[in-house]
């Protein structure tokens, strides 16, 4: 089987599984879907209020206007929603501990695609929807260039890929080491909340943690810097290439960690 047909086959499997997941959540669990969407929308409202308070009692964050910060928070929220759509560290680790991954390893598809298909859940879509609404509102009050936007898109997609594979690798590493991932989910949630503000305010240590340990900056702060013209196009290209490199490396690391997988608590 050649590479092209293999990719096509895996993508068909993934898209079919997503179709089932969406139908299951929005048809069989319609009330739950509406409830989750509303709750996550309230979280977006809380973000708007907190940022409004910051700019009402102070001059705000240096180098960032009110609407730019709203846009950054929206991008971070969208990224968080997409991340939790694909990966729930606690759920994955608990399933692995109970042998839930055993049957998945037998499927004739790429194991990472199978994991994304099996453990993805549409409940986080409310974060994405409300985040997009906030981003559209913020950007309607900010002037951005066409080229800046075109540079933003690939940098963001590459950064999102790095974030997803980083979370996956951390989850597997946590399972191999501790047979648990509750603290991983908690830690990444904190990092996602922190990424709603410019990473530079956390100092070099915070910027390093949010860029290397959990690469949230690649899916929020760095793309936002590109979008608002706070950096050049060489920086934009470098950011995207680094994120792609991180994605490839962590994908390979995830496959390596899966070889050490033992079900039933080891």
C-alpha positions as CSV (number, residue, x, y, z in Angstrom):
1,X,0.0,0.0,0.0
2,X,1.5,3.4,-1.0
3,X,1.7,6.4,1.2
4,X,-1.1,8.3,-0.5
5,X,-3.6,5.5,-0.3
6,X,-2.6,4.9,3.3
7,X,-3.2,8.5,4.2
8,X,-6.5,8.6,2.4
9,X,-7.7,5.4,4.1
10,X,-6.8,6.7,7.5
11,X,-8.5,10.0,6.9
12,X,-11.7,8.3,5.7
13,X,-11.7,6.3,8.9
14,X,-11.2,9.4,11.0
15,X,-13.9,11.5,9.2
16,X,-16.4,8.6,9.5
17,X,-15.7,8.3,13.3
18,X,-16.1,12.0,13.7
19,X,-19.5,11.9,11.9
20,X,-20.6,9.2,14.4
21,X,-19.3,11.2,17.4
22,X,-21.1,14.3,16.3
23,X,-24.4,12.5,15.7
24,X,-24.1,10.8,19.0
25,X,-23.5,14.0,21.0
26,X,-25.8,16.4,19.2
27,X,-28.7,13.9,18.6
28,X,-28.6,11.3,21.4
29,X,-27.3,13.8,24.0
30,X,-28.9,17.0,22.6
31,X,-29.7,18.5,26.0
32,X,-26.2,17.9,27.3
33,X,-24.8,19.4,24.2
34,X,-26.8,22.6,24.6
35,X,-26.0,22.7,28.3
36,X,-22.2,22.4,27.7
37,X,-22.3,25.0,25.0
38,X,-24.1,27.5,27.3
39,X,-21.7,26.9,30.2
40,X,-18.6,27.3,28.0
41,X,-20.2,30.5,26.6
42,X,-20.5,31.8,30.1
43,X,-16.8,31.2,30.6
44,X,-16.1,33.4,27.5
45,X,-18.3,36.1,29.1
46,X,-16.2,35.9,32.3
47,X,-13.0,36.4,30.2
48,X,-14.5,39.6,28.6
49,X,-15.4,40.9,32.1
50,X,-11.9,40.2,33.5
51,X,-10.1,41.9,30.6
52,X,-12.5,44.8,30.8
53,X,-11.8,45.2,34.5
54,X,-8.1,45.2,33.8
55,X,-8.4,48.0,31.3
56,X,-10.9,50.0,33.4
57,X,-8.6,50.2,36.4
58,X,-5.3,50.5,34.7
59,X,-3.6,51.3,31.3
60,X,-3.7,47.6,30.5
61,X,-0.8,45.4,29.3
62,X,2.1,47.2,27.6
63,X,2.0,46.8,23.8
64,X,-1.5,45.3,23.8
65,X,-4.7,47.1,23.2
66,X,-8.0,46.0,24.7
67,X,-9.3,44.4,21.6
68,X,-5.9,42.7,20.8
69,X,-6.0,41.1,24.3
70,X,-9.5,40.0,23.7
71,X,-8.4,38.4,20.4
72,X,-5.5,36.7,22.1
73,X,-7.8,35.3,24.8
74,X,-10.2,34.1,22.1
75,X,-7.4,32.3,20.2
76,X,-6.3,30.6,23.4
77,X,-9.9,29.5,24.1
78,X,-10.3,28.2,20.6
79,X,-7.0,26.3,20.9
80,X,-8.2,24.8,24.3
81,X,-11.5,23.7,22.8
82,X,-9.7,22.0,19.9
83,X,-7.2,20.4,22.2
84,X,-9.8,18.9,24.5
85,X,-11.8,17.8,21.5
86,X,-9.0,15.5,20.5
87,X,-7.5,14.6,23.9
88,X,-8.7,14.0,27.4
89,X,-5.6,12.9,29.3
90,X,-7.5,11.5,32.3
91,X,-10.0,9.6,30.1
92,X,-7.2,8.2,27.9
93,X,-5.1,7.0,30.9
94,X,-8.0,5.5,32.7
95,X,-9.0,3.6,29.5
96,X,-5.4,2.4,29.0
97,X,-5.3,1.2,32.6
98,X,-8.4,-0.8,32.0
99,X,-7.2,-2.3,28.8
100,X,-9.2,0.0,26.6
101,X,-6.2,0.5,24.2
102,X,-5.7,-3.3,23.6
103,X,-8.4,-3.6,21.0
104,X,-7.4,-0.4,19.3
105,X,-3.9,-1.6,18.7
106,X,-5.4,-4.4,16.6
107,X,-7.2,-2.1,14.2
108,X,-5.6,-1.8,10.7
109,X,-5.2,1.9,10.9
110,X,-2.6,4.4,12.1
111,X,-2.8,4.0,15.9
112,X,-2.6,7.8,16.6
113,X,-5.6,8.4,14.2
114,X,-7.4,5.6,16.0
115,X,-6.8,7.2,19.4
116,X,-7.9,10.6,18.2
117,X,-11.0,8.9,16.7
118,X,-11.8,6.9,19.8
119,X,-11.2,9.5,22.5
120,X,-12.4,12.7,20.7
121,X,-15.5,14.2,22.1
122,X,-17.7,17.1,20.8
123,X,-18.4,18.4,24.3
124,X,-15.7,21.1,24.0
125,X,-17.2,22.5,20.8
126,X,-18.9,25.2,22.9
127,X,-15.4,26.6,23.7
128,X,-14.6,26.8,20.0
129,X,-17.9,28.4,19.0
130,X,-17.8,31.1,21.8
131,X,-14.1,31.6,21.1
132,X,-14.7,32.2,17.4
133,X,-17.5,34.6,18.2
134,X,-15.2,36.6,20.6
135,X,-12.4,36.5,18.0
136,X,-14.7,37.9,15.3
137,X,-15.9,40.7,17.6
138,X,-12.3,41.6,18.7
139,X,-10.9,41.6,15.1
140,X,-13.8,43.7,13.9
141,X,-12.3,46.5,16.1
142,X,-8.6,45.9,15.1
143,X,-6.9,46.6,11.8
144,X,-5.0,43.7,10.5
145,X,-3.2,43.3,7.2
146,X,-4.0,40.6,4.7
147,X,-0.4,39.3,4.6
148,X,-0.3,39.2,8.4
149,X,-3.5,37.1,8.4
150,X,-2.1,34.8,5.7
151,X,1.1,34.3,7.8
152,X,-1.0,33.8,10.9
153,X,-3.0,30.8,9.6
154,X,-0.1,28.3,8.9
155,X,1.7,29.4,12.1
156,X,-1.5,28.8,14.1
157,X,-2.2,25.4,12.5
158,X,1.4,24.2,13.0
159,X,1.2,25.5,16.6
160,X,-2.0,23.6,17.2
161,X,-0.5,20.4,15.9
162,X,2.5,20.9,18.3
163,X,0.1,21.4,21.2
164,X,-2.0,18.3,20.4
165,X,1.0,16.0,20.0
166,X,2.7,17.5,23.1
167,X,-0.4,16.7,25.2
168,X,-0.6,13.2,23.7
169,X,3.1,12.5,24.4
170,X,2.8,13.9,28.0
171,X,-0.3,11.7,28.6
172,X,1.5,8.5,27.4
173,X,4.6,9.4,29.4
174,X,2.4,10.0,32.5
175,X,0.7,6.6,32.0
176,X,4.0,4.8,31.6
177,X,5.5,6.4,34.7
178,X,2.5,6.7,37.0
179,X,-0.5,4.9,35.4
180,X,-2.4,8.1,35.8
181,X,-2.9,11.5,34.1
182,X,-5.2,13.5,36.4
183,X,-2.4,16.0,37.2
184,X,-1.5,16.3,33.5
185,X,-5.1,17.3,32.7
186,X,-5.1,19.8,35.6
187,X,-1.7,21.2,34.6
188,X,-2.6,21.7,31.0
189,X,-5.8,23.3,32.0
190,X,-3.8,25.9,34.0
191,X,-1.4,26.4,31.1
192,X,-4.4,27.0,28.8
193,X,-5.9,29.6,31.1
194,X,-2.5,31.3,31.4
195,X,-2.1,31.4,27.6
196,X,-5.1,33.8,27.4
197,X,-2.6,36.6,28.3
198,X,0.7,37.5,26.7
199,X,3.3,34.9,27.7
200,X,5.9,37.6,28.1
201,X,4.2,38.8,31.3
202,X,5.2,35.6,33.0
203,X,8.9,36.2,32.6
204,X,11.5,33.9,31.0
205,X,10.6,30.9,33.2
206,X,6.9,31.2,32.3
207,X,7.6,31.7,28.6
208,X,9.8,28.7,28.6
209,X,7.3,26.5,30.3
210,X,4.5,27.6,28.0
211,X,6.7,27.1,24.9
212,X,8.6,23.9,25.6
213,X,7.0,21.9,28.4
214,X,3.4,22.6,27.1
215,X,3.7,24.5,23.9
216,X,0.6,26.7,24.4
217,X,2.4,29.8,23.1
218,X,2.7,28.2,19.6
219,X,-1.1,27.9,19.5
220,X,-1.9,31.4,21.0
221,X,0.8,33.9,21.8
222,X,3.1,33.5,18.8
223,X,0.3,33.4,16.2
224,X,-1.3,36.5,17.8
225,X,2.0,38.3,17.6
226,X,2.1,37.5,13.9
227,X,-1.5,38.5,13.4
228,X,-1.1,41.9,14.9
229,X,2.2,42.7,13.1
230,X,4.2,42.6,16.3
231,X,6.9,40.6,14.5
232,X,8.2,40.0,11.0
233,X,7.5,37.3,8.4
234,X,10.9,35.6,9.0
235,X,9.7,35.1,12.6
236,X,6.4,33.8,11.4
237,X,8.0,31.3,9.1
238,X,10.5,30.2,11.8
239,X,7.7,29.8,14.3
240,X,5.7,27.5,11.9
241,X,8.8,25.4,11.1
242,X,9.7,25.0,14.7
243,X,6.1,24.0,15.5
244,X,6.2,21.4,12.7
245,X,9.5,20.0,14.0
246,X,8.0,19.7,17.5
247,X,4.9,18.0,16.1
248,X,7.0,15.4,14.2
249,X,9.3,14.8,17.2
250,X,6.4,14.3,19.6
251,X,4.5,12.1,17.2
252,X,7.5,9.8,17.1
253,X,7.9,10.0,20.9
254,X,4.2,9.0,21.3
255,X,4.7,6.0,19.1
256,X,7.8,5.0,21.1
257,X,5.9,5.4,24.4
258,X,3.0,3.2,23.1
259,X,5.5,0.4,22.7
260,X,5.8,0.5,26.5
261,X,2.1,0.3,27.0
262,X,0.8,-2.3,29.5
263,X,-2.9,-2.6,30.3
264,X,-4.6,-3.4,33.6
265,X,-2.3,-1.2,35.6
266,X,0.9,-2.8,34.4
